[in-house]
Amino acid sequence: MKAQVEEVNTVQRRIKVELSAVDVKSAFDSVYRKLQQKARINGFRPGKAPMNVIRKMYGSSIAYDVADQLVRNHLFSAIEQQSLRPIAAPVLETMDLPKEDNDYSFSALVDILPALKIDGYKGLSLEAPGSEVGDSDVERELEMIQRRHAKTKDTDEGTAAGPNHMVTISQTAQVDGETFPEFSFESVPVELGKKYLLPELEEALTGMKAGEDKQLSIQVPEHVNDKSKVGKTAQCTVKLEKIVEIVLPEINDELAKDMGVDSLDALKANIRDRLQRQAEGAKRSQLETAIFDQLSAANNFEVPPSMVDQVIDSMFDEMEFENDVQRKAAKANEEERKRLRDTAKQRAKNTLILSEIIKSESITVNDADFDSYVKELVGGGNGGKELDAKLVDSIKASMGPHARESLLFKKALDFVIDSAKVTETRPST
């Protein structure tokens, strides 16, 4: 056997295997012997038909079996001989069928990991939103809870619409004498006093009574879909159909108990903890995105196609399907796979970047790290209580074999973030 390797690109090699006529004849003889053992031929006992009879009956149809045996017997030996380290099953290229007593050759594409040296992952300049939660954030969340628990009651006849009223309105509109669909609607409920409506419409509705209508002019804002109408004046007729009063519950211990906690102080503590975790999660997500954006731009390399395909498969595994048949069909749909390819390629690239950082910095995960990781993941839903050791072991087992890899990647990102200059941004008000 002779094997030669050709570089297709930085992540693919073509291996060409040449086999002698002796190797080919050996494969033919092996296939013939297997057929001889199984053949049922009239006039001969099972497995006892002469080889010349077997050759005559099957000689024109066994080339595929011989080719398969030659590839299976020699491809991986050739890959090992050439010191290739495939990351997926080799892809056999188009090949001729072997002929007895002739030399034979075939080739296959082998995906390998790129030779990487990731530069610039230390000392990055990153921006992320601040994660500090203030009293005003907690109060704002309490107000939202209060409004979710609000009730409504009918208003007296002749009530003028105003703040804390839910009004049901219909409107027609024209621009340049033509109906303007974006400003036309029927029986839409909306709360006044919350700046949900355009200022002109809010002002017109304030003081109106149920059953009344009013004409008004509204300047078409920039956020409409029909950009040709932006800046023009819409002539509108609004009708106020119904007014109900919004009755808000008091923010007290009773409201907290409706939420399943013992007191208002406990509810506030829960809200602060949840908002804190959300803020830290948002900050972490933005930092990770910025890291990958910067390192991808600074380190250009190819990604093995088979690795991208593996990521696409995992993306389908993360999706919701009614059954496995639908999932399998989606995985086989080339248009669907094409739609996901760019995202999958970036995910694969991110994985390779982190893998190289892990190798360069000798980052590891031990049992203590893994225990802390599990406690951190489930601690938010455990009220801060210490987790039982048996429960931790059970959770670790349920997380599957990729959990340690996820933690390893997290530690790599922690390393990059710890060495970075992080500037906290404030939301515009």
Protein Blocks (a to p, Z undefined) as FASTA:
>chain_A
ZZddddfblmbccddddddfklmmmmmmmmmmmmmmmpccehiaehiacfklmmmmmmmm
mmmmmmmmmmmmmmmmmmmmnopacfbdcdddddddddehiacddddddddddddddehk
gopacddddfbdcfklmmmmmmmmmmmmpccddddehiacdehiacdddddddeehiacf
klgcehiacdehklpacfklmmmmnopaehiacdddddddfkbmblmlgoiacddddddf
bdcddddddddfklmmmnopabfklmmmmmmmmmmmmmmmmmmmmmmmmmmmmmmmmmgc
dddfklmmmmmmmmmmmpccfblklmmmmmmmmklmmmmmmmmmmmmmmmmmmmmmmmmn
opacdfklmmmmmmmmmmmmnnopacdfklmmmmmmmnojmlmmmmmmmmmmmmmmmmpc
cddddddZZ
